[in-house]
Amino acid sequence: MIQSAQSHETVGTLRAVQEGNFVRTGGKRMGPIVDLFSAEATAKQLYPEEFGEWPGSIDEVPEDERLFDRQRVADVVNGEL
């Protein structure tokens, strides 16, 4: 993803992209649930000393390092809360 950002006419001019500090999250059509996971992944990648190391997959984030309660979100989505 960083390569396509670097080759993009506009995005490629951003300093964060040029310096390799570009983090791709959910697309523009993604909703708030994906945003929760994206925020968690981004926080872990940018601030590992604060939020813990990024394990490479959302599925591998230790429960005590998660930034939101996945069961609570599931309960809301399922209309149980």
PyMOL Python script that loads the backbone (N, CA, C, O; Angstrom):
from pymol import cmd

cmd.read_pdbstr("""\
ATOM      1  N   MET A   1       0.827  -1.188   0.000  1.00  0.00           N
ATOM      2  CA  MET A   1       0.000   0.000   0.000  1.00  0.00           C
ATOM      3  C   MET A   1       0.869   1.249   0.000  1.00  0.00           C
ATOM      4  O   MET A   1       0.520   2.235  -0.649  1.00  0.00           O
ATOM      5  N   ILE A   2       1.983   1.231   0.706  1.00  0.00           N
ATOM      6  CA  ILE A   2       2.842   2.416   0.739  1.00  0.00           C
ATOM      7  C   ILE A   2       3.367   2.737  -0.645  1.00  0.00           C
ATOM      8  O   ILE A   2       3.534   3.910  -0.979  1.00  0.00           O
ATOM      9  N   GLN A   3       3.634   1.721  -1.466  1.00  0.00           N
ATOM     10  CA  GLN A   3       4.141   1.979  -2.815  1.00  0.00           C
ATOM     11  C   GLN A   3       3.114   2.697  -3.674  1.00  0.00           C
ATOM     12  O   GLN A   3       3.464   3.607  -4.425  1.00  0.00           O
ATOM     13  N   SER A   4       1.848   2.301  -3.574  1.00  0.00           N
ATOM     14  CA  SER A   4       0.826   2.985  -4.361  1.00  0.00           C
ATOM     15  C   SER A   4       0.623   4.404  -3.845  1.00  0.00           C
ATOM     16  O   SER A   4       0.321   5.302  -4.630  1.00  0.00           O
ATOM     17  N   ALA A   5       0.780   4.625  -2.549  1.00  0.00           N
ATOM     18  CA  ALA A   5       0.670   5.976  -1.999  1.00  0.00           C
ATOM     19  C   ALA A   5       1.834   6.834  -2.482  1.00  0.00           C
ATOM     20  O   ALA A   5       1.645   8.001  -2.827  1.00  0.00           O
ATOM     21  N   GLN A   6       3.023   6.268  -2.508  1.00  0.00           N
ATOM     22  CA  GLN A   6       4.197   7.014  -2.951  1.00  0.00           C
ATOM     23  C   GLN A   6       4.099   7.400  -4.427  1.00  0.00           C
ATOM     24  O   GLN A   6       4.595   8.453  -4.828  1.00  0.00           O
ATOM     25  N   SER A   7       3.474   6.570  -5.218  1.00  0.00           N
ATOM     26  CA  SER A   7       3.383   6.862  -6.648  1.00  0.00           C
ATOM     27  C   SER A   7       2.167   7.723  -7.003  1.00  0.00           C
ATOM     28  O   SER A   7       2.028   8.157  -8.146  1.00  0.00           O
ATOM     29  N   HIS A   8       1.291   7.970  -6.033  1.00  0.00           N
ATOM     30  CA  HIS A   8       0.117   8.807  -6.284  1.00  0.00           C
ATOM     31  C   HIS A   8       0.545  10.259  -6.430  1.00  0.00           C
ATOM     32  O   HIS A   8       1.371  10.745  -5.658  1.00  0.00           O
ATOM     33  N   GLU A   9      -0.009  10.950  -7.411  1.00  0.00           N
ATOM     34  CA  GLU A   9       0.387  12.326  -7.726  1.00  0.00           C
ATOM     35  C   GLU A   9       0.257  13.280  -6.538  1.00  0.00           C
ATOM     36  O   GLU A   9       1.135  14.112  -6.312  1.00  0.00           O
ATOM     37  N   THR A  10      -0.814  13.163  -5.792  1.00  0.00           N
ATOM     38  CA  THR A  10      -1.035  14.068  -4.657  1.00  0.00           C
ATOM     39  C   THR A  10      -0.546  13.467  -3.349  1.00  0.00           C
ATOM     40  O   THR A  10       0.203  14.105  -2.609  1.00  0.00           O
ATOM     41  N   VAL A  11      -0.965  12.255  -3.065  1.00  0.00           N
ATOM     42  CA  VAL A  11      -0.610  11.613  -1.793  1.00  0.00           C
ATOM     43  C   VAL A  11       0.902  11.461  -1.667  1.00  0.00           C
ATOM     44  O   VAL A  11       1.455  11.589  -0.574  1.00  0.00           O
ATOM     45  N   GLY A  12       1.560  11.190  -2.772  1.00  0.00           N
ATOM     46  CA  GLY A  12       3.009  11.009  -2.768  1.00  0.00           C
ATOM     47  C   GLY A  12       3.792  12.235  -2.340  1.00  0.00           C
ATOM     48  O   GLY A  12       4.970  12.126  -2.000  1.00  0.00           O
ATOM     49  N   THR A  13       3.159  13.400  -2.351  1.00  0.00           N
ATOM     50  CA  THR A  13       3.845  14.633  -1.946  1.00  0.00           C
ATOM     51  C   THR A  13       3.806  14.857  -0.433  1.00  0.00           C
ATOM     52  O   THR A  13       4.505  15.732   0.079  1.00  0.00           O
ATOM     53  N   LEU A  14       3.008  14.087   0.273  1.00  0.00           N
ATOM     54  CA  LEU A  14       2.913  14.240   1.728  1.00  0.00           C
ATOM     55  C   LEU A  14       4.191  13.751   2.409  1.00  0.00           C
ATOM     56  O   LEU A  14       4.723  12.697   2.061  1.00  0.00           O
ATOM     57  N   ARG A  15       4.667  14.508   3.359  1.00  0.00           N
ATOM     58  CA  ARG A  15       5.902  14.160   4.056  1.00  0.00           C
ATOM     59  C   ARG A  15       5.789  12.797   4.747  1.00  0.00           C
ATOM     60  O   ARG A  15       6.737  12.011   4.729  1.00  0.00           O
ATOM     61  N   ALA A  16       4.644  12.521   5.348  1.00  0.00           N
ATOM     62  CA  ALA A  16       4.464  11.233   6.034  1.00  0.00           C
ATOM     63  C   ALA A  16       4.647  10.067   5.067  1.00  0.00           C
ATOM     64  O   ALA A  16       5.236   9.049   5.429  1.00  0.00           O
ATOM     65  N   VAL A  17       4.158  10.206   3.870  1.00  0.00           N
ATOM     66  CA  VAL A  17       4.305   9.151   2.857  1.00  0.00           C
ATOM     67  C   VAL A  17       5.768   9.056   2.432  1.00  0.00           C
ATOM     68  O   VAL A  17       6.318   7.958   2.340  1.00  0.00           O
ATOM     69  N   GLN A  18       6.394  10.190   2.175  1.00  0.00           N
ATOM     70  CA  GLN A  18       7.792  10.211   1.739  1.00  0.00           C
ATOM     71  C   GLN A  18       8.718   9.623   2.787  1.00  0.00           C
ATOM     72  O   GLN A  18       9.724   9.004   2.440  1.00  0.00           O
ATOM     73  N   GLU A  19       8.401   9.804   4.061  1.00  0.00           N
ATOM     74  CA  GLU A  19       9.257   9.306   5.145  1.00  0.00           C
ATOM     75  C   GLU A  19       8.863   7.910   5.632  1.00  0.00           C
ATOM     76  O   GLU A  19       9.450   7.388   6.579  1.00  0.00           O
ATOM     77  N   GLY A  20       7.866   7.311   4.979  1.00  0.00           N
ATOM     78  CA  GLY A  20       7.453   5.958   5.348  1.00  0.00           C
ATOM     79  C   GLY A  20       6.585   5.878   6.575  1.00  0.00           C
ATOM     80  O   GLY A  20       6.467   4.811   7.178  1.00  0.00           O
ATOM     81  N   ASN A  21       5.973   6.977   6.961  1.00  0.00           N
ATOM     82  CA  ASN A  21       5.109   7.006   8.139  1.00  0.00           C
ATOM     83  C   ASN A  21       3.635   6.985   7.763  1.00  0.00           C
ATOM     84  O   ASN A  21       2.802   7.555   8.468  1.00  0.00           O
ATOM     85  N   PHE A  22       3.326   6.354   6.693  1.00  0.00           N
ATOM     86  CA  PHE A  22       1.966   6.292   6.171  1.00  0.00           C
ATOM     87  C   PHE A  22       1.304   5.011   6.644  1.00  0.00           C
ATOM     88  O   PHE A  22       1.851   3.922   6.473  1.00  0.00           O
ATOM     89  N   VAL A  23       0.130   5.141   7.238  1.00  0.00           N
ATOM     90  CA  VAL A  23      -0.607   3.975   7.715  1.00  0.00           C
ATOM     91  C   VAL A  23      -1.956   3.963   7.015  1.00  0.00           C
ATOM     92  O   VAL A  23      -2.743   4.897   7.170  1.00  0.00           O
ATOM     93  N   ARG A  24      -2.227   2.931   6.259  1.00  0.00           N
ATOM     94  CA  ARG A  24      -3.490   2.794   5.542  1.00  0.00           C
ATOM     95  C   ARG A  24      -4.499   2.135   6.452  1.00  0.00           C
ATOM     96  O   ARG A  24      -4.230   1.083   7.031  1.00  0.00           O
ATOM     97  N   THR A  25      -5.665   2.752   6.579  1.00  0.00           N
ATOM     98  CA  THR A  25      -6.725   2.171   7.403  1.00  0.00           C
ATOM     99  C   THR A  25      -7.898   1.808   6.510  1.00  0.00           C
ATOM    100  O   THR A  25      -7.739   1.702   5.294  1.00  0.00           O
ATOM    101  N   GLY A  26      -9.064   1.617   7.090  1.00  0.00           N
ATOM    102  CA  GLY A  26     -10.250   1.256   6.335  1.00  0.00           C
ATOM    103  C   GLY A  26     -10.544   2.253   5.227  1.00  0.00           C
ATOM    104  O   GLY A  26     -10.239   3.439   5.354  1.00  0.00           O
ATOM    105  N   GLY A  27     -11.130   1.779   4.156  1.00  0.00           N
ATOM    106  CA  GLY A  27     -11.446   2.628   3.017  1.00  0.00           C
ATOM    107  C   GLY A  27     -12.522   3.649   3.316  1.00  0.00           C
ATOM    108  O   GLY A  27     -13.118   3.646   4.393  1.00  0.00           O
ATOM    109  N   LYS A  28     -12.763   4.515   2.359  1.00  0.00           N
ATOM    110  CA  LYS A  28     -13.715   5.603   2.574  1.00  0.00           C
ATOM    111  C   LYS A  28     -15.147   5.126   2.735  1.00  0.00           C
ATOM    112  O   LYS A  28     -15.995   5.887   3.200  1.00  0.00           O
ATOM    113  N   ARG A  29     -15.436   3.903   2.369  1.00  0.00           N
ATOM    114  CA  ARG A  29     -16.795   3.377   2.514  1.00  0.00           C
ATOM    115  C   ARG A  29     -16.947   2.473   3.734  1.00  0.00           C
ATOM    116  O   ARG A  29     -17.970   1.808   3.898  1.00  0.00           O
ATOM    117  N   MET A  30     -15.935   2.454   4.577  1.00  0.00           N
ATOM    118  CA  MET A  30     -15.991   1.632   5.778  1.00  0.00           C
ATOM    119  C   MET A  30     -16.727   2.393   6.867  1.00  0.00           C
ATOM    120  O   MET A  30     -16.750   3.624   6.861  1.00  0.00           O
ATOM    121  N   GLY A  31     -17.320   1.680   7.786  1.00  0.00           N
ATOM    122  CA  GLY A  31     -18.113   2.306   8.829  1.00  0.00           C
ATOM    123  C   GLY A  31     -17.396   2.404  10.152  1.00  0.00           C
ATOM    124  O   GLY A  31     -16.196   2.147  10.242  1.00  0.00           O
ATOM    125  N   PRO A  32     -18.132   2.776  11.175  1.00  0.00           N
ATOM    126  CA  PRO A  32     -17.536   3.045  12.489  1.00  0.00           C
ATOM    127  C   PRO A  32     -16.928   1.815  13.165  1.00  0.00           C
ATOM    128  O   PRO A  32     -15.999   1.956  13.960  1.00  0.00           O
ATOM    129  N   ILE A  33     -17.417   0.640  12.875  1.00  0.00           N
ATOM    130  CA  ILE A  33     -16.832  -0.553  13.500  1.00  0.00           C
ATOM    131  C   ILE A  33     -15.435  -0.798  12.955  1.00  0.00           C
ATOM    132  O   ILE A  33     -14.513  -1.093  13.715  1.00  0.00           O
ATOM    133  N   VAL A  34     -15.277  -0.679  11.651  1.00  0.00           N
ATOM    134  CA  VAL A  34     -13.949  -0.818  11.058  1.00  0.00           C
ATOM    135  C   VAL A  34     -13.033   0.274  11.595  1.00  0.00           C
ATOM    136  O   VAL A  34     -11.846   0.034  11.817  1.00  0.00           O
ATOM    137  N   ASP A  35     -13.572   1.462  11.803  1.00  0.00           N
ATOM    138  CA  ASP A  35     -12.778   2.556  12.347  1.00  0.00           C
ATOM    139  C   ASP A  35     -12.229   2.215  13.733  1.00  0.00           C
ATOM    140  O   ASP A  35     -11.111   2.611  14.066  1.00  0.00           O
ATOM    141  N   LEU A  36     -12.995   1.491  14.540  1.00  0.00           N
ATOM    142  CA  LEU A  36     -12.501   1.082  15.862  1.00  0.00           C
ATOM    143  C   LEU A  36     -11.248   0.216  15.726  1.00  0.00           C
ATOM    144  O   LEU A  36     -10.248   0.439  16.409  1.00  0.00           O
ATOM    145  N   PHE A  37     -11.318  -0.768  14.842  1.00  0.00           N
ATOM    146  CA  PHE A  37     -10.172  -1.653  14.631  1.00  0.00           C
ATOM    147  C   PHE A  37      -8.999  -0.898  14.025  1.00  0.00           C
ATOM    148  O   PHE A  37      -7.848  -1.125  14.399  1.00  0.00           O
ATOM    149  N   SER A  38      -9.290  -0.001  13.091  1.00  0.00           N
ATOM    150  CA  SER A  38      -8.230   0.786  12.448  1.00  0.00           C
ATOM    151  C   SER A  38      -7.536   1.686  13.458  1.00  0.00           C
ATOM    152  O   SER A  38      -6.311   1.807  13.450  1.00  0.00           O
ATOM    153  N   ALA A  39      -8.315   2.317  14.325  1.00  0.00           N
ATOM    154  CA  ALA A  39      -7.737   3.190  15.346  1.00  0.00           C
ATOM    155  C   ALA A  39      -6.845   2.388  16.296  1.00  0.00           C
ATOM    156  O   ALA A  39      -5.770   2.842  16.686  1.00  0.00           O
ATOM    157  N   GLU A  40      -7.300   1.208  16.655  1.00  0.00           N
ATOM    158  CA  GLU A  40      -6.515   0.359  17.548  1.00  0.00           C
ATOM    159  C   GLU A  40      -5.202  -0.048  16.879  1.00  0.00           C
ATOM    160  O   GLU A  40      -4.140   0.038  17.494  1.00  0.00           O
ATOM    161  N   ALA A  41      -5.272  -0.486  15.635  1.00  0.00           N
ATOM    162  CA  ALA A  41      -4.072  -0.904  14.904  1.00  0.00           C
ATOM    163  C   ALA A  41      -3.106   0.267  14.734  1.00  0.00           C
ATOM    164  O   ALA A  41      -1.898   0.119  14.922  1.00  0.00           O
ATOM    165  N   THR A  42      -3.642   1.419  14.381  1.00  0.00           N
ATOM    166  CA  THR A  42      -2.801   2.598  14.184  1.00  0.00           C
ATOM    167  C   THR A  42      -2.129   3.019  15.482  1.00  0.00           C
ATOM    168  O   THR A  42      -0.938   3.330  15.491  1.00  0.00           O
ATOM    169  N   ALA A  43      -2.871   3.030  16.563  1.00  0.00           N
ATOM    170  CA  ALA A  43      -2.305   3.411  17.861  1.00  0.00           C
ATOM    171  C   ALA A  43      -1.161   2.483  18.245  1.00  0.00           C
ATOM    172  O   ALA A  43      -0.130   2.944  18.735  1.00  0.00           O
ATOM    173  N   LYS A  44      -1.328   1.193  18.031  1.00  0.00           N
ATOM    174  CA  LYS A  44      -0.306   0.221  18.388  1.00  0.00           C
ATOM    175  C   LYS A  44       0.926   0.361  17.495  1.00  0.00           C
ATOM    176  O   LYS A  44       2.056   0.177  17.949  1.00  0.00           O
ATOM    177  N   GLN A  45       0.698   0.687  16.221  1.00  0.00           N
ATOM    178  CA  GLN A  45       1.826   0.827  15.304  1.00  0.00           C
ATOM    179  C   GLN A  45       2.613   2.117  15.555  1.00  0.00           C
ATOM    180  O   GLN A  45       3.840   2.128  15.460  1.00  0.00           O
ATOM    181  N   LEU A  46       1.908   3.192  15.875  1.00  0.00           N
ATOM    182  CA  LEU A  46       2.581   4.473  16.059  1.00  0.00           C
ATOM    183  C   LEU A  46       3.095   4.699  17.474  1.00  0.00           C
ATOM    184  O   LEU A  46       4.103   5.377  17.671  1.00  0.00           O
ATOM    185  N   TYR A  47       2.403   4.131  18.460  1.00  0.00           N
ATOM    186  CA  TYR A  47       2.759   4.361  19.864  1.00  0.00           C
ATOM    187  C   TYR A  47       2.827   3.033  20.639  1.00  0.00           C
ATOM    188  O   TYR A  47       2.073   2.836  21.592  1.00  0.00           O
ATOM    189  N   PRO A  48       3.716   2.135  20.238  1.00  0.00           N
ATOM    190  CA  PRO A  48       3.778   0.816  20.900  1.00  0.00           C
ATOM    191  C   PRO A  48       4.125   0.897  22.382  1.00  0.00           C
ATOM    192  O   PRO A  48       3.711   0.035  23.157  1.00  0.00           O
ATOM    193  N   GLU A  49       4.874   1.913  22.786  1.00  0.00           N
ATOM    194  CA  GLU A  49       5.231   2.033  24.200  1.00  0.00           C
ATOM    195  C   GLU A  49       4.009   2.382  25.047  1.00  0.00           C
ATOM    196  O   GLU A  49       3.979   2.096  26.244  1.00  0.00           O
ATOM    197  N   GLU A  50       3.015   2.991  24.434  1.00  0.00           N
ATOM    198  CA  GLU A  50       1.795   3.384  25.145  1.00  0.00           C
ATOM    199  C   GLU A  50       0.703   2.312  25.058  1.00  0.00           C
ATOM    200  O   GLU A  50       0.007   2.045  26.038  1.00  0.00           O
ATOM    201  N   PHE A  51       0.560   1.699  23.868  1.00  0.00           N
ATOM    202  CA  PHE A  51      -0.558   0.784  23.610  1.00  0.00           C
ATOM    203  C   PHE A  51      -0.148  -0.666  23.373  1.00  0.00           C
ATOM    204  O   PHE A  51      -1.009  -1.512  23.129  1.00  0.00           O
ATOM    205  N   GLY A  52       1.132  -0.968  23.437  1.00  0.00           N
ATOM    206  CA  GLY A  52       1.613  -2.322  23.198  1.00  0.00           C
ATOM    207  C   GLY A  52       2.027  -2.508  21.750  1.00  0.00           C
ATOM    208  O   GLY A  52       1.568  -1.789  20.862  1.00  0.00           O
ATOM    209  N   GLU A  53       2.887  -3.468  21.524  1.00  0.00           N
ATOM    210  CA  GLU A  53       3.394  -3.756  20.183  1.00  0.00           C
ATOM    211  C   GLU A  53       2.284  -4.258  19.269  1.00  0.00           C
ATOM    212  O   GLU A  53       1.389  -4.981  19.707  1.00  0.00           O
ATOM    213  N   TRP A  54       2.345  -3.875  18.008  1.00  0.00           N
ATOM    214  CA  TRP A  54       1.410  -4.367  17.003  1.00  0.00           C
ATOM    215  C   TRP A  54       1.796  -5.794  16.650  1.00  0.00           C
ATOM    216  O   TRP A  54       2.908  -6.032  16.180  1.00  0.00           O
ATOM    217  N   PRO A  55       0.886  -6.760  16.872  1.00  0.00           N
ATOM    218  CA  PRO A  55       1.219  -8.161  16.618  1.00  0.00           C
ATOM    219  C   PRO A  55       1.110  -8.564  15.144  1.00  0.00           C
ATOM    220  O   PRO A  55       1.483  -9.679  14.777  1.00  0.00           O
ATOM    221  N   GLY A  56       0.605  -7.669  14.305  1.00  0.00           N
ATOM    222  CA  GLY A  56       0.490  -7.984  12.882  1.00  0.00           C
ATOM    223  C   GLY A  56      -0.917  -8.295  12.443  1.00  0.00           C
ATOM    224  O   GLY A  56      -1.202  -8.317  11.245  1.00  0.00           O
ATOM    225  N   SER A  57      -1.803  -8.535  13.389  1.00  0.00           N
ATOM    226  CA  SER A  57      -3.193  -8.849  13.071  1.00  0.00           C
ATOM    227  C   SER A  57      -4.085  -8.453  14.242  1.00  0.00           C
ATOM    228  O   SER A  57      -3.715  -8.624  15.404  1.00  0.00           O
ATOM    229  N   ILE A  58      -5.245  -7.931  13.928  1.00  0.00           N
ATOM    230  CA  ILE A  58      -6.217  -7.570  14.964  1.00  0.00           C
ATOM    231  C   ILE A  58      -6.592  -8.798  15.793  1.00  0.00           C
ATOM    232  O   ILE A  58      -6.847  -8.686  16.992  1.00  0.00           O
ATOM    233  N   ASP A  59      -6.624  -9.958  15.161  1.00  0.00           N
ATOM    234  CA  ASP A  59      -6.986 -11.193  15.863  1.00  0.00           C
ATOM    235  C   ASP A  59      -5.974 -11.584  16.932  1.00  0.00           C
ATOM    236  O   ASP A  59      -6.288 -12.371  17.825  1.00  0.00           O
ATOM    237  N   GLU A  60      -4.769 -11.044  16.848  1.00  0.00           N
ATOM    238  CA  GLU A  60      -3.703 -11.426  17.767  1.00  0.00           C
ATOM    239  C   GLU A  60      -3.455 -10.409  18.882  1.00  0.00           C
ATOM    240  O   GLU A  60      -2.534 -10.581  19.681  1.00  0.00           O
ATOM    241  N   VAL A  61      -4.276  -9.346  18.943  1.00  0.00           N
ATOM    242  CA  VAL A  61      -4.098  -8.344  19.992  1.00  0.00           C
ATOM    243  C   VAL A  61      -4.499  -8.966  21.330  1.00  0.00           C
ATOM    244  O   VAL A  61      -5.629  -9.432  21.480  1.00  0.00           O
ATOM    245  N   PRO A  62      -3.586  -8.975  22.300  1.00  0.00           N
ATOM    246  CA  PRO A  62      -3.922  -9.547  23.607  1.00  0.00           C
ATOM    247  C   PRO A  62      -5.125  -8.825  24.228  1.00  0.00           C
ATOM    248  O   PRO A  62      -5.267  -7.610  24.093  1.00  0.00           O
ATOM    249  N   GLU A  63      -5.959  -9.565  24.886  1.00  0.00           N
ATOM    250  CA  GLU A  63      -7.194  -9.003  25.445  1.00  0.00           C
ATOM    251  C   GLU A  63      -6.924  -7.817  26.368  1.00  0.00           C
ATOM    252  O   GLU A  63      -7.680  -6.845  26.360  1.00  0.00           O
ATOM    253  N   ASP A  64      -5.870  -7.885  27.153  1.00  0.00           N
ATOM    254  CA  ASP A  64      -5.582  -6.792  28.081  1.00  0.00           C
ATOM    255  C   ASP A  64      -4.989  -5.554  27.406  1.00  0.00           C
ATOM    256  O   ASP A  64      -4.773  -4.536  28.063  1.00  0.00           O
ATOM    257  N   GLU A  65      -4.725  -5.634  26.095  1.00  0.00           N
ATOM    258  CA  GLU A  65      -4.198  -4.490  25.353  1.00  0.00           C
ATOM    259  C   GLU A  65      -5.222  -3.911  24.370  1.00  0.00           C
ATOM    260  O   GLU A  65      -4.918  -2.960  23.650  1.00  0.00           O
ATOM    261  N   ARG A  66      -6.400  -4.466  24.338  1.00  0.00           N
ATOM    262  CA  ARG A  66      -7.419  -3.989  23.401  1.00  0.00           C
ATOM    263  C   ARG A  66      -7.944  -2.632  23.852  1.00  0.00           C
ATOM    264  O   ARG A  66      -8.107  -2.379  25.046  1.00  0.00           O
ATOM    265  N   LEU A  67      -8.205  -1.768  22.882  1.00  0.00           N
ATOM    266  CA  LEU A  67      -8.649  -0.416  23.189  1.00  0.00           C
ATOM    267  C   LEU A  67     -10.159  -0.288  23.280  1.00  0.00           C
ATOM    268  O   LEU A  67     -10.663   0.769  23.661  1.00  0.00           O
ATOM    269  N   PHE A  68     -10.886  -1.333  22.942  1.00  0.00           N
ATOM    270  CA  PHE A  68     -12.335  -1.313  23.092  1.00  0.00           C
ATOM    271  C   PHE A  68     -12.816  -2.732  23.355  1.00  0.00           C
ATOM    272  O   PHE A  68     -12.129  -3.702  23.036  1.00  0.00           O
ATOM    273  N   ASP A  69     -13.982  -2.839  23.929  1.00  0.00           N
ATOM    274  CA  ASP A  69     -14.578  -4.120  24.300  1.00  0.00           C
ATOM    275  C   ASP A  69     -15.308  -4.714  23.093  1.00  0.00           C
ATOM    276  O   ASP A  69     -16.387  -4.253  22.722  1.00  0.00           O
ATOM    277  N   ARG A  70     -14.712  -5.734  22.491  1.00  0.00           N
ATOM    278  CA  ARG A  70     -15.285  -6.341  21.290  1.00  0.00           C
ATOM    279  C   ARG A  70     -16.659  -6.974  21.554  1.00  0.00           C
ATOM    280  O   ARG A  70     -17.543  -6.917  20.699  1.00  0.00           O
ATOM    281  N   GLN A  71     -16.834  -7.566  22.717  1.00  0.00           N
ATOM    282  CA  GLN A  71     -18.124  -8.183  23.034  1.00  0.00           C
ATOM    283  C   GLN A  71     -19.211  -7.129  23.166  1.00  0.00           C
ATOM    284  O   GLN A  71     -20.344  -7.344  22.735  1.00  0.00           O
ATOM    285  N   ARG A  72     -18.877  -6.008  23.751  1.00  0.00           N
ATOM    286  CA  ARG A  72     -19.856  -4.916  23.889  1.00  0.00           C
ATOM    287  C   ARG A  72     -20.280  -4.397  22.522  1.00  0.00           C
ATOM    288  O   ARG A  72     -21.462  -4.143  22.292  1.00  0.00           O
ATOM    289  N   VAL A  73     -19.325  -4.240  21.618  1.00  0.00           N
ATOM    290  CA  VAL A  73     -19.648  -3.807  20.254  1.00  0.00           C
ATOM    291  C   VAL A  73     -20.547  -4.844  19.590  1.00  0.00           C
ATOM    292  O   VAL A  73     -21.526  -4.484  18.936  1.00  0.00           O
ATOM    293  N   ALA A  74     -20.228  -6.121  19.749  1.00  0.00           N
ATOM    294  CA  ALA A  74     -21.045  -7.184  19.170  1.00  0.00           C
ATOM    295  C   ALA A  74     -22.459  -7.158  19.754  1.00  0.00           C
ATOM    296  O   ALA A  74     -23.436  -7.355  19.033  1.00  0.00           O
ATOM    297  N   ASP A  75     -22.562  -6.914  21.056  1.00  0.00           N
ATOM    298  CA  ASP A  75     -23.883  -6.819  21.685  1.00  0.00           C
ATOM    299  C   ASP A  75     -24.698  -5.661  21.122  1.00  0.00           C
ATOM    300  O   ASP A  75     -25.901  -5.799  20.899  1.00  0.00           O
ATOM    301  N   VAL A  76     -24.054  -4.525  20.893  1.00  0.00           N
ATOM    302  CA  VAL A  76     -24.744  -3.374  20.303  1.00  0.00           C
ATOM    303  C   VAL A  76     -25.212  -3.702  18.894  1.00  0.00           C
ATOM    304  O   VAL A  76     -26.362  -3.437  18.542  1.00  0.00           O
ATOM    305  N   VAL A  77     -24.334  -4.272  18.095  1.00  0.00           N
ATOM    306  CA  VAL A  77     -24.670  -4.614  16.714  1.00  0.00           C
ATOM    307  C   VAL A  77     -25.830  -5.610  16.669  1.00  0.00           C
ATOM    308  O   VAL A  77     -26.688  -5.519  15.791  1.00  0.00           O
ATOM    309  N   ASN A  78     -25.861  -6.545  17.595  1.00  0.00           N
ATOM    310  CA  ASN A  78     -26.894  -7.570  17.626  1.00  0.00           C
ATOM    311  C   ASN A  78     -28.164  -7.117  18.335  1.00  0.00           C
ATOM    312  O   ASN A  78     -29.106  -7.896  18.478  1.00  0.00           O
ATOM    313  N   GLY A  79     -28.197  -5.870  18.776  1.00  0.00           N
ATOM    314  CA  GLY A  79     -29.375  -5.324  19.428  1.00  0.00           C
ATOM    315  C   GLY A  79     -29.591  -5.843  20.832  1.00  0.00           C
ATOM    316  O   GLY A  79     -30.703  -5.782  21.357  1.00  0.00           O
ATOM    317  N   GLU A  80     -28.545  -6.348  21.436  1.00  0.00           N
ATOM    318  CA  GLU A  80     -28.650  -6.906  22.783  1.00  0.00           C
ATOM    319  C   GLU A  80     -28.283  -5.890  23.869  1.00  0.00           C
ATOM    320  O   GLU A  80     -28.283  -6.219  25.056  1.00  0.00           O
ATOM    321  N   LEU A  81     -27.980  -4.696  23.473  1.00  0.00           N
ATOM    322  CA  LEU A  81     -27.596  -3.678  24.452  1.00  0.00           C
ATOM    323  C   LEU A  81     -28.238  -2.365  24.081  1.00  0.00           C
ATOM    324  O   LEU A  81     -28.046  -1.366  24.775  1.00  0.00           O
TER     325      LEU A  81
END
""", "prot")
cmd.dss("prot")
cmd.show_as("cartoon", "prot")
cmd.util.cbc("prot")
cmd.orient("prot")
